């Protein structure tokens, strides 16, 4: 592996191809290279590029000659100076075929984001956000988290000498809270949900002087998550699957992937139809599904949110309209699955394929099964499921059988 020098393709500084930032809702322009938060309309800012410039600067062949990591796509990203790259070895994550679970001719693949640093896809977004924080001179960051984002922030920010304050709902998985603390962040459990934690971060900006890195409150996490789309197209030979099932809480990854596919299409690197984007939520917290069904562009706050898949328990998303736009523009859909179906789906994949999904990842397989059953997706279509974190971060079913080695073993009973 080339990971010890995986930034070898970054020896020179070059100007980025960023032209400006743009409000995702209103489309008005903002300057890049200065600290920006939300737009005047209070909505996420999107990074805009000179795509013709990127297409002229790099070929698919040159890309293929570089190490298979996140920084392979340097031209598509906003970091200007190589010295501001904060890396923990962001490898290209594998596509694992679930051939035993495939029911038709359409290939069923899982993109296993659990292989990334800190064991989840949050590493992509937080890696970029921290690189840009470093580039813009930010030295103190706070964020609310359901677990994995806080862990990624803690790791990258500590590496960049940025101090971090992280706030989690009090029922966040124990491993996540300890991991955040172990990687150098100050972490608190809060008797509320992620939006309550977000309020603490927002209200602390003035007295604490920290930067609020809540989902989509800065422009760069989307750019990190965008690499999921770039990488997928690259791995599939600059083709894309028919359908993508994505576990959707704050939705940064779904927004980022859709942005990547559109940028690649505009550059002429992707031809034909783009994938149908499917936002997967848990029925105990499904604000995007409700908004999609009702045909609205914004989602209402979901009351009494609960699900075994903590990562998608997000009652209100700042980028709700961007998620819904991507779903609708791609001829996709939003779907909710019950906790029972999520647990059963996870068990089926691990027992039949030997692949341990996290609960949010298992939700995508449950949604895929449901979509086949109701005819929204056909078994002849190729589908990619996103397993957003390693299943090892979550409590697993007990395994308590014992044997006494001092007595004869009754092998027939094993």
KOLZAVEX-584861 format. One line per 10 residues: number of its first residue (from 1); their letters; for each residue x, y, z of C-alpha. Coordinates in Angstrom, 3 decimals. Example, Ala and Ser with C-alpha at 12.3 -4.5 7.8 and 13.67 -1.06 7.14 Angstrom:
2
1	as	12.300,-4.500,7.800 | 13.670,-1.060,7.140
END
This chain:
414
1	xxxxxxxxxx	0.000,0.000,0.000 | 1.123,3.539,-0.676 | -0.610,5.079,2.301 | 2.556,6.222,4.050 | 3.163,8.620,1.179 | -0.324,8.775,-0.239 | 0.038,12.526,-0.749 | 2.903,12.018,-3.195 | 0.693,13.368,-5.976 | 0.445,16.660,-4.072
11	xxxxxxxxxx	4.016,17.853,-4.161 | 3.158,21.225,-5.681 | 0.719,23.870,-4.636 | -1.580,24.891,-7.416 | -4.488,27.258,-7.438 | -7.742,25.473,-6.815 | -10.506,25.641,-9.363 | -12.946,27.163,-6.874 | -14.626,30.249,-8.385 | -17.032,31.248,-5.583
21	xxxxxxxxxx	-19.623,30.026,-3.085 | -23.351,30.111,-3.776 | -26.461,29.958,-1.595 | -28.088,26.556,-2.171 | -31.555,28.140,-1.997 | -31.270,31.635,-3.508 | -28.248,31.206,-5.793 | -26.583,34.489,-4.722 | -22.761,34.540,-4.773 | -20.311,34.662,-1.861
31	xxxxxxxxxx	-16.557,34.983,-1.764 | -14.424,31.874,-1.265 | -11.133,31.889,0.710 | -12.702,33.693,3.668 | -14.588,32.185,6.601 | -18.232,31.737,5.585 | -21.118,30.137,7.431 | -24.714,30.143,6.186 | -25.988,32.428,3.421 | -28.038,35.581,4.063
41	xxxxxxxxxx	-31.122,33.389,3.685 | -29.786,31.163,6.497 | -29.153,28.279,4.086 | -26.100,26.149,3.181 | -23.453,27.548,0.836 | -22.228,25.364,-2.031 | -18.719,25.487,-3.510 | -18.661,26.297,-7.240 | -15.788,25.349,-9.573 | -14.394,26.189,-12.971
51	xxxxxxxxxx	-15.283,22.753,-14.360 | -13.815,23.522,-17.801 | -10.568,24.348,-16.015 | -10.617,20.991,-14.188 | -11.354,19.124,-17.440 | -8.423,20.890,-19.126 | -6.065,20.282,-16.190 | -6.549,16.559,-15.698 | -7.453,13.402,-17.615 | -9.038,10.192,-16.370
61	xxxxxxxxxx	-5.782,8.445,-17.290 | -3.692,10.780,-15.114 | -6.155,10.300,-12.279 | -5.818,6.511,-12.585 | -2.032,6.751,-12.154 | -2.344,8.365,-8.709 | -2.667,6.590,-5.355 | -6.218,5.327,-4.733 | -7.154,7.713,-1.960 | -9.334,10.739,-1.344
71	xxxxxxxxxx	-6.601,13.141,-2.498 | -6.585,11.559,-5.945 | -9.424,14.024,-6.641 | -7.448,17.103,-5.559 | -8.627,19.263,-8.485 | -12.262,18.687,-7.491 | -11.604,19.878,-3.917 | -11.154,23.327,-2.346 | -7.846,23.009,-0.414 | -5.277,25.396,-1.922
81	xxxxxxxxxx	-2.055,24.601,-0.069 | -0.674,21.080,0.306 | 0.585,21.958,3.796 | -3.045,22.365,4.918 | -3.939,18.798,4.040 | -4.706,16.911,7.250 | -4.717,13.211,6.422 | -5.150,9.991,8.378 | -4.912,7.787,5.266 | -8.282,8.164,3.527
91	xxxxxxxxxx	-8.238,5.104,1.283 | -10.603,4.342,-1.569 | -13.305,2.201,0.057 | -14.154,-1.152,-1.551 | -17.334,-2.152,-3.362 | -18.453,-5.532,-1.987 | -20.873,-7.605,-4.110 | -23.774,-9.144,-2.177 | -24.178,-11.856,-4.781 | -26.127,-14.304,-2.558
101	xxxxxxxxxx	-28.734,-11.628,-1.870 | -29.007,-10.503,-5.496 | -32.330,-11.652,-6.951 | -32.061,-10.586,-10.610 | -29.442,-9.574,-13.166 | -28.862,-6.192,-11.523 | -25.679,-6.200,-9.468 | -26.107,-5.454,-5.746 | -23.024,-3.785,-4.245 | -22.203,-2.295,-0.851
111	xxxxxxxxxx	-19.765,0.587,-0.635 | -18.048,-0.083,2.665 | -17.277,3.292,4.202 | -16.374,1.580,7.483 | -12.808,1.188,6.146 | -12.086,4.911,6.438 | -10.202,6.518,9.355 | -12.365,6.595,12.513 | -14.434,3.804,10.952 | -17.082,5.844,9.129
121	xxxxxxxxxx	-17.904,7.968,6.081 | -17.899,11.019,8.355 | -14.107,10.982,7.899 | -14.558,12.313,4.342 | -16.575,15.376,5.263 | -14.715,16.217,8.456 | -11.317,15.731,6.835 | -12.162,18.443,4.282 | -13.858,20.707,6.819 | -10.803,20.535,9.089
131	xxxxxxxxxx	-8.367,21.112,6.188 | -10.314,24.239,5.258 | -10.557,25.357,8.898 | -6.768,25.099,9.061 | -6.411,26.972,5.772 | -8.712,29.749,7.020 | -7.013,30.024,10.422 | -9.798,28.616,12.633 | -8.414,27.214,15.918 | -11.521,26.253,17.909
141	xxxxxxxxxx	-14.474,24.194,16.662 | -17.707,22.921,18.226 | -20.287,20.523,16.862 | -23.320,18.429,17.792 | -23.099,14.736,16.839 | -24.910,11.405,16.993 | -21.453,9.830,17.325 | -19.453,9.182,14.177 | -19.095,12.794,13.026 | -17.784,13.803,16.446
151	xxxxxxxxxx	-15.222,10.992,16.331 | -13.990,12.104,12.898 | -13.849,15.759,13.953 | -11.908,14.876,17.124 | -9.308,12.878,15.177 | -8.685,15.325,12.331 | -8.857,18.476,14.466 | -6.427,17.044,17.029 | -4.073,16.226,14.176 | -4.424,19.830,12.932
161	xxxxxxxxxx	-3.892,21.340,16.429 | -7.453,22.680,16.521 | -9.313,22.377,19.841 | -12.792,20.799,19.754 | -15.965,20.777,21.846 | -18.448,18.018,21.038 | -22.036,17.575,22.285 | -23.893,14.238,21.964 | -27.413,13.092,22.845 | -27.122,11.133,26.122
171	xxxxxxxxxx	-28.047,7.837,24.443 | -25.272,8.084,21.818 | -23.527,4.668,21.545 | -20.954,4.410,24.356 | -18.120,3.510,22.008 | -18.652,6.755,20.058 | -18.550,8.995,23.129 | -15.387,7.318,24.440 | -13.780,7.431,20.998 | -14.434,11.188,20.749
181	xxxxxxxxxx	-12.804,11.744,24.155 | -9.903,9.389,23.378 | -9.064,11.382,20.236 | -8.640,14.632,22.095 | -12.017,16.403,22.028 | -13.877,17.712,25.053 | -17.179,15.835,24.975 | -20.477,16.159,26.845 | -23.655,14.044,26.896 | -26.813,16.143,26.630
191	xxxxxxxxxx	-30.314,15.147,27.772 | -31.858,15.779,24.350 | -31.539,15.032,20.612 | -28.971,16.265,18.074 | -30.951,19.466,17.376 | -30.852,20.256,21.126 | -27.074,19.738,21.052 | -26.969,22.048,18.022 | -28.678,24.805,20.033 | -25.961,24.569,22.706
201	xxxxxxxxxx	-23.299,24.954,20.002 | -25.082,27.925,18.410 | -25.641,29.720,21.720 | -22.001,29.146,22.721 | -20.517,30.899,19.673 | -20.453,34.307,21.302 | -19.159,33.392,24.807 | -16.762,30.652,23.623 | -15.573,32.056,20.297 | -15.757,28.712,18.567
211	xxxxxxxxxx	-16.683,27.969,14.954 | -20.019,26.138,14.611 | -19.345,23.035,12.492 | -22.926,21.722,12.600 | -23.987,19.846,9.440 | -24.092,22.197,6.425 | -23.371,25.324,8.476 | -20.116,25.584,6.515 | -19.537,24.775,2.825 | -16.789,22.158,2.963
221	xxxxxxxxxx	-18.190,18.998,4.512 | -20.258,18.555,1.353 | -17.031,18.680,-0.687 | -15.518,15.877,1.378 | -18.658,13.761,1.060 | -18.697,14.526,-2.678 | -15.687,12.208,-2.992 | -18.090,9.274,-2.450 | -19.625,10.085,-5.833 | -16.303,10.757,-7.571
231	xxxxxxxxxx	-14.858,7.528,-6.176 | -17.890,5.420,-7.088 | -17.873,6.631,-10.702 | -14.102,6.097,-10.869 | -14.352,2.541,-9.462 | -17.096,1.630,-11.931 | -15.080,2.849,-14.949 | -16.838,6.245,-15.138 | -20.239,4.638,-15.180 | -22.837,4.855,-12.442
241	xxxxxxxxxx	-25.339,2.392,-10.943 | -29.067,2.643,-11.646 | -29.959,3.306,-7.997 | -28.123,4.453,-4.861 | -29.595,3.773,-1.405 | -28.234,6.257,1.091 | -28.890,6.425,4.858 | -30.106,9.985,5.330 | -29.937,12.066,8.498 | -28.401,15.462,7.767
251	xxxxxxxxxx	-28.042,14.265,4.172 | -24.637,15.813,3.425 | -23.492,12.690,1.588 | -26.553,12.447,-0.646 | -26.253,16.158,-1.506 | -22.497,15.767,-2.065 | -22.812,12.733,-4.322 | -25.492,14.358,-6.446 | -23.230,17.419,-6.772 | -20.322,15.171,-7.840
261	xxxxxxxxxx	-22.375,13.377,-10.515 | -23.615,16.677,-11.931 | -20.108,18.156,-12.010 | -18.782,15.047,-13.786 | -21.663,15.137,-16.271 | -21.030,18.822,-17.022 | -17.355,17.992,-17.644 | -18.346,15.211,-20.040 | -16.882,12.509,-17.773 | -20.281,10.858,-17.227
271	xxxxxxxxxx	-22.698,10.110,-20.042 | -26.332,9.085,-19.963 | -28.632,8.813,-16.984 | -27.441,9.653,-13.502 | -28.376,7.300,-10.628 | -31.728,7.505,-8.899 | -30.926,8.814,-5.407 | -32.881,7.158,-2.603 | -33.008,8.811,0.823 | -33.378,6.051,3.435
281	xxxxxxxxxx	-34.758,6.974,6.855 | -36.094,5.108,9.885 | -39.860,5.206,10.376 | -39.271,6.616,13.885 | -37.563,9.670,12.338 | -38.558,10.313,8.736 | -38.946,14.061,8.090 | -37.522,13.822,4.554 | -39.831,10.926,3.633 | -42.855,12.882,4.856
291	xxxxxxxxxx	-41.822,16.001,2.901 | -41.160,13.912,-0.222 | -44.569,12.228,0.029 | -46.322,15.557,0.595 | -44.499,17.231,-2.298 | -43.033,20.021,-0.152 | -39.524,21.469,-0.573 | -38.856,21.757,3.162 | -39.319,19.215,5.953 | -41.021,19.880,9.281
301	xxxxxxxxxx	-39.321,19.105,12.592 | -40.009,15.437,13.441 | -41.459,15.003,16.930 | -40.312,12.230,19.342 | -37.606,10.926,17.014 | -36.413,7.395,17.860 | -34.645,4.550,16.032 | -31.939,1.905,16.587 | -29.996,3.614,13.780 | -28.730,6.610,15.800
311	xxxxxxxxxx	-26.872,8.125,12.843 | -30.081,8.843,10.931 | -32.003,10.148,13.934 | -31.962,13.759,12.756 | -35.329,15.463,13.410 | -34.544,18.532,11.307 | -31.928,19.003,8.544 | -30.534,22.380,7.436 | -30.184,21.052,3.897 | -33.630,19.429,3.701
321	xxxxxxxxxx	-34.458,21.160,0.386 | -31.113,20.106,-1.148 | -31.801,16.462,-0.211 | -35.325,16.666,-1.648 | -34.069,18.432,-4.804 | -31.505,15.651,-5.402 | -34.114,12.922,-4.844 | -36.600,14.567,-7.222 | -34.112,15.650,-9.909 | -32.728,12.110,-10.046
331	xxxxxxxxxx	-36.184,10.505,-10.294 | -35.408,8.858,-6.958 | -37.547,8.556,-3.828 | -37.466,8.718,-0.033 | -38.361,5.624,1.983 | -38.774,4.812,5.680 | -38.027,1.400,7.217 | -39.004,0.070,10.648 | -36.417,-0.772,13.291 | -37.429,-4.463,13.119
341	xxxxxxxxxx	-36.665,-4.469,9.391 | -33.314,-2.728,10.000 | -32.264,-5.338,12.586 | -33.433,-8.246,10.394 | -31.645,-6.801,7.345 | -28.376,-6.482,9.271 | -28.649,-10.071,10.487 | -29.401,-11.386,7.007 | -26.392,-9.653,5.421 | -23.963,-10.769,8.137
351	xxxxxxxxxx	-25.292,-14.355,8.364 | -25.473,-14.922,4.585 | -22.658,-12.758,3.228 | -20.278,-12.481,6.204 | -20.506,-8.705,5.956 | -21.213,-6.792,9.164 | -23.217,-3.634,8.481 | -23.865,-0.790,10.897 | -27.580,-0.175,11.662 | -27.736,2.794,9.244
361	xxxxxxxxxx	-26.156,0.655,6.523 | -28.563,-2.193,7.303 | -31.403,0.297,6.808 | -30.345,0.638,3.155 | -30.630,-3.126,2.605 | -34.040,-3.137,4.323 | -35.085,-0.275,2.021 | -33.745,-2.135,-1.029 | -35.805,-5.231,-0.114 | -38.910,-3.102,0.464
371	xxxxxxxxxx	-38.394,-1.304,-2.875 | -38.080,-4.613,-4.743 | -41.236,-5.878,-3.027 | -43.288,-2.819,-3.946 | -41.872,-2.525,-7.474 | -40.161,0.886,-7.124 | -36.871,-0.804,-8.041 | -36.495,-3.846,-10.255 | -34.063,-6.723,-9.611 | -32.662,-6.010,-13.093
381	xxxxxxxxxx	-31.363,-2.620,-11.958 | -27.901,-2.267,-10.454 | -27.956,-0.880,-6.920 | -25.320,0.427,-4.526 | -25.989,0.473,-0.780 | -23.900,2.716,1.455 | -22.633,1.101,4.647 | -21.684,4.293,6.400 | -19.678,2.881,9.333 | -18.097,-0.306,10.568
391	xxxxxxxxxx	-20.569,-2.585,12.328 | -17.957,-3.066,15.060 | -18.883,0.312,16.574 | -22.318,-0.896,17.664 | -23.495,-3.298,20.295 | -23.719,-6.779,18.785 | -26.075,-9.628,19.763 | -24.782,-11.616,22.732 | -22.904,-14.885,22.148 | -22.812,-16.688,25.505
401	xxxxxxxxxx	-22.273,-20.399,24.845 | -19.554,-21.963,27.004 | -17.651,-25.250,27.228 | -15.866,-26.790,30.236 | -12.431,-27.976,29.087 | -11.948,-30.113,32.241 | -14.770,-32.481,31.225 | -15.306,-34.659,28.124 | -16.865,-32.649,25.262 | -20.134,-33.953,23.851
411	xxxx	-19.331,-33.146,20.218 | -22.755,-34.319,18.985 | -24.314,-31.374,20.863 | -22.169,-28.703,19.155
END
